[in-house]
Amino acid sequence: MKNLEGLLKFVLPLRLINLNKYNHMKKFVFILIINLILVSQLWPQESTNTRIPLLGEMSPEFTAQSTTGKIHFPDDYFMKWKIVFSHPADFTPVCSSEILQLASMQEEFDKLNAKIIVVSTDGLSSHIAWVKSLETISYPGKEPVKIKFPLVSDADFTISRKFGMLHSYTSNTRDIRGVFIIDPNDRVCAVFFYPQNIGRNMEEVKRTLIALQTSDKYNVLTPANWSPGCDVMVKSPAVHDEAKNQEKKENHKASNFPWYMNFIKLP
C-alpha cells in the first residue's frame, strides 16, 4: 500500500505537467492559425506594396523602356509639365479610344509645355504592335495620326506600385485608369482615378492643366466649371480692411457675392 501511494504521488504530478504542456500547445497552435489567417487576408494588398503619391509630394522616379526609347523619369522632362496616364491593357477598346484622342491633342499639350507619358503592365513588343495598329485608324473622324508620346512598359509592376496604380480589389496585375499631373518642379499637382470601364475626358485633363498653370502664374483660384478666359477668384481676405482694399483694385469685378467670394479679371 505504501508503495502504491508513493507511485501515485509521483505519477499524478507528471500527468498534470503533461496536461499543462498540452494546453499550452493548444493555445500556441490556435494563435498561430489565427495569425496565418490574418496574414493571408492582408497579403493581396501588401504584396503589391503600392502607394498613391500625395498632392504636393515629389513625383516618383523610374527608368524604363518605351516605344520611343529608354526613359528616365522625370529627369528627361526638365522644367516641363508632365501628365502620366496609366492603362489596364493594350488592344482594348476604351484604352484605344483614349490613346487616339490624346494623339489628336499632342500639339495642344505641346503648346502648354506639357508632355504625355502612357504606362501599362503590358510588354514593349505589345506596345509597339498596338501603336502601329492605332496609327492606321481615323478617330474621331480625323486622319490617322502618328503617336509621338511614349508608351512605357511596366511588366514588372515597378512603376505601377510607385504610383499606386494597382488596386487589389480590381486587379493585382492590371493598372486602373489613372492620371497624374506633375509640375515643372516635379511635384504632384493633381490625381484622377477612373474605373476600367469608363474612358477619361481628355478635354477635362487639359482644362485642369490650364487651371493649374493659371493659378501658379497669377496666384489665383479657379471657381467651379471654370474654363480659360473666365473670371478667376482670389483668396478670402483675412480682415475687413483687406476686403475693402481688394474692391479698389482695377481688376476687381463688382458683384453681389459676399466678401469671401472675390472675382477678378486676368490681365
JODABEL-V878562 format. One record per residue. N is the residue number from 1. PSI is psi as a letter, one per 20 degrees, with the letter a starting at -180 (none if undefined). NEAR is the number of other ideal C-beta (glycine too) atoms within 10 Angstrom. D_FIRST is the distance of its C-alpha to the first C-alpha in Angstrom with 1 decimal. Layout:
BEGIN
n=N psi=PSI near=NEAR d_first=D_FIRST
n=N psi=PSI near=NEAR d_first=D_FIRST
END
This chain:
BEGIN
n=1 psi=g near=5 d_first=0.0
n=2 psi=h near=6 d_first=3.8
n=3 psi=h near=7 d_first=5.4
n=4 psi=g near=8 d_first=5.0
n=5 psi=g near=9 d_first=6.2
n=6 psi=h near=10 d_first=8.6
n=7 psi=g near=10 d_first=9.8
n=8 psi=g near=10 d_first=10.6
n=9 psi=h near=9 d_first=12.4
n=10 psi=g near=9 d_first=14.4
n=11 psi=g near=10 d_first=15.2
n=12 psi=g near=10 d_first=16.3
n=13 psi=h near=10 d_first=19.0
n=14 psi=g near=9 d_first=20.3
n=15 psi=h near=9 d_first=20.8
n=16 psi=h near=10 d_first=22.6
n=17 psi=g near=10 d_first=24.7
n=18 psi=h near=10 d_first=25.7
n=19 psi=g near=10 d_first=26.5
n=20 psi=g near=10 d_first=28.7
n=21 psi=g near=10 d_first=30.4
n=22 psi=g near=10 d_first=31.2
n=23 psi=g near=10 d_first=32.7
n=24 psi=g near=10 d_first=34.8
n=25 psi=g near=10 d_first=36.0
n=26 psi=g near=10 d_first=37.0
n=27 psi=g near=10 d_first=39.0
n=28 psi=g near=10 d_first=40.6
n=29 psi=g near=10 d_first=41.7
n=30 psi=g near=10 d_first=43.0
n=31 psi=h near=10 d_first=45.1
n=32 psi=g near=10 d_first=46.4
n=33 psi=g near=10 d_first=47.5
n=34 psi=g near=10 d_first=49.3
n=35 psi=g near=10 d_first=51.1
n=36 psi=h near=10 d_first=52.2
n=37 psi=g near=10 d_first=53.7
n=38 psi=g near=10 d_first=55.6
n=39 psi=g near=10 d_first=57.0
n=40 psi=h near=9 d_first=58.0
n=41 psi=h near=9 d_first=59.9
n=42 psi=i near=10 d_first=61.7
n=43 psi=g near=11 d_first=62.5
n=44 psi=h near=11 d_first=65.8
n=45 psi=g near=14 d_first=67.2
n=46 psi=h near=10 d_first=66.0
n=47 psi=h near=11 d_first=66.8
n=48 psi=h near=19 d_first=70.5
n=49 psi=l near=10 d_first=70.3
n=50 psi=q near=18 d_first=73.5
n=51 psi=p near=11 d_first=75.2
n=52 psi=p near=16 d_first=78.5
n=53 psi=p near=18 d_first=80.8
n=54 psi=q near=9 d_first=81.6
n=55 psi=p near=11 d_first=85.2
n=56 psi=i near=8 d_first=86.6
n=57 psi=q near=12 d_first=84.3
n=58 psi=q near=12 d_first=85.6
n=59 psi=q near=21 d_first=85.7
n=60 psi=q near=20 d_first=83.2
n=61 psi=q near=12 d_first=84.6
n=62 psi=q near=19 d_first=84.5
n=63 psi=p near=12 d_first=86.3
n=64 psi=r near=19 d_first=86.7
n=65 psi=q near=16 d_first=89.0
n=66 psi=r near=20 d_first=91.3
n=67 psi=i near=19 d_first=94.3
n=68 psi=j near=14 d_first=96.6
n=69 psi=a near=8 d_first=94.7
n=70 psi=p near=11 d_first=92.0
n=71 psi=p near=21 d_first=91.4
n=72 psi=o near=11 d_first=90.2
n=73 psi=p near=24 d_first=89.5
n=74 psi=j near=21 d_first=90.8
n=75 psi=h near=10 d_first=92.6
n=76 psi=i near=15 d_first=95.1
n=77 psi=l near=18 d_first=96.2
n=78 psi=p near=8 d_first=97.3
n=79 psi=k near=9 d_first=98.7
n=80 psi=q near=17 d_first=98.6
n=81 psi=q near=19 d_first=96.9
n=82 psi=p near=21 d_first=94.3
n=83 psi=o near=24 d_first=93.1
n=84 psi=p near=26 d_first=90.0
n=85 psi=p near=25 d_first=89.4
n=86 psi=q near=26 d_first=86.2
n=87 psi=q near=26 d_first=86.3
n=88 psi=g near=21 d_first=83.6
n=89 psi=q near=17 d_first=85.3
n=90 psi=r near=22 d_first=88.5
n=91 psi=k near=12 d_first=90.6
n=92 psi=q near=16 d_first=89.5
n=93 psi=g near=9 d_first=92.0
n=94 psi=g near=17 d_first=91.4
n=95 psi=g near=22 d_first=90.9
n=96 psi=g near=18 d_first=94.1
n=97 psi=h near=17 d_first=96.1
n=98 psi=g near=20 d_first=94.9
n=99 psi=g near=24 d_first=95.8
n=100 psi=h near=20 d_first=99.3
n=101 psi=g near=17 d_first=99.8
n=102 psi=g near=21 d_first=98.9
n=103 psi=h near=21 d_first=101.2
n=104 psi=i near=16 d_first=104.1
n=105 psi=j near=16 d_first=103.4
n=106 psi=g near=16 d_first=103.1
n=107 psi=h near=10 d_first=106.4
n=108 psi=g near=14 d_first=105.6
n=109 psi=h near=19 d_first=102.4
n=110 psi=g near=14 d_first=104.3
n=111 psi=h near=8 d_first=106.8
n=112 psi=j near=15 d_first=104.0
n=113 psi=k near=12 d_first=102.8
n=114 psi=q near=22 d_first=99.6
n=115 psi=q near=21 d_first=97.9
n=116 psi=p near=22 d_first=95.8
n=117 psi=p near=25 d_first=92.6
n=118 psi=p near=22 d_first=90.7
n=119 psi=p near=26 d_first=87.1
n=120 psi=r near=26 d_first=84.9
n=121 psi=j near=23 d_first=82.0
n=122 psi=r near=23 d_first=84.1
n=123 psi=r near=14 d_first=85.2
n=124 psi=g near=15 d_first=88.6
n=125 psi=h near=10 d_first=90.1
n=126 psi=g near=17 d_first=89.4
n=127 psi=g near=21 d_first=91.0
n=128 psi=g near=15 d_first=94.1
n=129 psi=h near=14 d_first=94.5
n=130 psi=g near=23 d_first=94.1
n=131 psi=g near=20 d_first=96.7
n=132 psi=h near=11 d_first=99.2
n=133 psi=g near=12 d_first=98.7
n=134 psi=h near=22 d_first=99.1
n=135 psi=i near=13 d_first=102.3
n=136 psi=i near=7 d_first=104.0
n=137 psi=p near=14 d_first=103.3
n=138 psi=o near=10 d_first=105.8
n=139 psi=p near=16 d_first=103.8
n=140 psi=o near=8 d_first=104.5
n=141 psi=k near=6 d_first=108.0
n=142 psi=r near=11 d_first=108.8
n=143 psi=q near=7 d_first=109.5
n=144 psi=q near=13 d_first=106.6
n=145 psi=q near=19 d_first=105.6
n=146 psi=p near=9 d_first=104.2
n=147 psi=o near=21 d_first=100.8
n=148 psi=h near=13 d_first=101.1
n=149 psi=q near=21 d_first=97.8
n=150 psi=q near=23 d_first=94.7
n=151 psi=o near=25 d_first=91.9
n=152 psi=p near=24 d_first=88.9
n=153 psi=p near=22 d_first=86.1
n=154 psi=l near=24 d_first=82.6
n=155 psi=h near=15 d_first=80.5
n=156 psi=j near=10 d_first=77.6
n=157 psi=j near=17 d_first=77.6
n=158 psi=g near=13 d_first=78.1
n=159 psi=g near=25 d_first=81.1
n=160 psi=h near=26 d_first=79.5
n=161 psi=h near=16 d_first=76.4
n=162 psi=h near=19 d_first=78.5
n=163 psi=j near=24 d_first=80.6
n=164 psi=k near=21 d_first=77.9
n=165 psi=i near=27 d_first=79.5
n=166 psi=o near=23 d_first=76.4
n=167 psi=o near=20 d_first=74.9
n=168 psi=h near=13 d_first=71.6
n=169 psi=i near=7 d_first=71.9
n=170 psi=g near=12 d_first=75.3
n=171 psi=q near=15 d_first=74.7
n=172 psi=i near=15 d_first=73.0
n=173 psi=i near=12 d_first=75.7
n=174 psi=p near=19 d_first=78.9
n=175 psi=q near=26 d_first=80.7
n=176 psi=r near=18 d_first=81.6
n=177 psi=n near=21 d_first=85.3
n=178 psi=q near=21 d_first=85.4
n=179 psi=p near=18 d_first=88.4
n=180 psi=o near=24 d_first=88.3
n=181 psi=p near=19 d_first=91.5
n=182 psi=p near=27 d_first=91.5
n=183 psi=r near=19 d_first=94.2
n=184 psi=i near=16 d_first=96.2
n=185 psi=j near=11 d_first=93.8
n=186 psi=k near=19 d_first=90.9
n=187 psi=q near=13 d_first=89.3
n=188 psi=p near=21 d_first=87.9
n=189 psi=h near=21 d_first=90.2
n=190 psi=q near=16 d_first=89.3
n=191 psi=p near=17 d_first=86.6
n=192 psi=q near=15 d_first=86.8
n=193 psi=p near=15 d_first=84.4
n=194 psi=q near=16 d_first=85.3
n=195 psi=r near=10 d_first=83.3
n=196 psi=h near=17 d_first=83.9
n=197 psi=j near=9 d_first=86.0
n=198 psi=p near=9 d_first=88.5
n=199 psi=q near=14 d_first=91.3
n=200 psi=q near=19 d_first=92.2
n=201 psi=o near=14 d_first=95.6
n=202 psi=h near=20 d_first=97.2
n=203 psi=h near=12 d_first=100.0
n=204 psi=h near=11 d_first=97.3
n=205 psi=g near=21 d_first=95.8
n=206 psi=g near=17 d_first=99.4
n=207 psi=g near=16 d_first=100.0
n=208 psi=g near=19 d_first=96.8
n=209 psi=g near=21 d_first=97.9
n=210 psi=h near=16 d_first=101.3
n=211 psi=g near=20 d_first=99.8
n=212 psi=g near=16 d_first=97.5
n=213 psi=h near=18 d_first=100.5
n=214 psi=g near=17 d_first=102.7
n=215 psi=g near=15 d_first=100.1
n=216 psi=g near=14 d_first=99.7
n=217 psi=g near=9 d_first=103.5
n=218 psi=i near=14 d_first=104.5
n=219 psi=l near=10 d_first=101.3
n=220 psi=r near=19 d_first=101.4
n=221 psi=q near=17 d_first=99.2
n=222 psi=p near=19 d_first=99.9
n=223 psi=r near=13 d_first=99.5
n=224 psi=p near=4 d_first=98.2
n=225 psi=k near=7 d_first=100.0
n=226 psi=q near=18 d_first=102.0
n=227 psi=q near=10 d_first=104.1
n=228 psi=p near=12 d_first=106.4
n=229 psi=i near=8 d_first=109.5
n=230 psi=r near=12 d_first=108.0
n=231 psi=q near=16 d_first=107.6
n=232 psi=r near=21 d_first=104.6
n=233 psi=q near=17 d_first=102.7
n=234 psi=r near=17 d_first=102.1
n=235 psi=q near=12 d_first=99.0
n=236 psi=p near=14 d_first=99.0
n=237 psi=q near=16 d_first=100.6
n=238 psi=h near=8 d_first=98.4
n=239 psi=r near=8 d_first=100.9
n=240 psi=g near=9 d_first=103.9
n=241 psi=h near=9 d_first=106.5
n=242 psi=h near=12 d_first=105.2
n=243 psi=g near=15 d_first=105.6
n=244 psi=h near=11 d_first=109.3
n=245 psi=h near=12 d_first=109.9
n=246 psi=h near=17 d_first=108.6
n=247 psi=h near=12 d_first=111.1
n=248 psi=i near=7 d_first=114.0
n=249 psi=q near=11 d_first=113.2
n=250 psi=h near=7 d_first=115.6
n=251 psi=j near=14 d_first=113.1
n=252 psi=p near=15 d_first=111.5
n=253 psi=o near=14 d_first=111.8
n=254 psi=p near=7 d_first=112.5
n=255 psi=r near=10 d_first=110.3
n=256 psi=j near=5 d_first=108.8
n=257 psi=q near=11 d_first=105.3
n=258 psi=r near=9 d_first=103.5
n=259 psi=h near=13 d_first=103.4
n=260 psi=j near=10 d_first=100.1
n=261 psi=n near=12 d_first=101.7
n=262 psi=p near=23 d_first=104.5
n=263 psi=q near=18 d_first=106.3
n=264 psi=r near=18 d_first=108.6
n=265 psi=q near=12 d_first=110.8
n=266 psi=q near=13 d_first=110.2
n=267 psi=none near=6 d_first=113.2
END
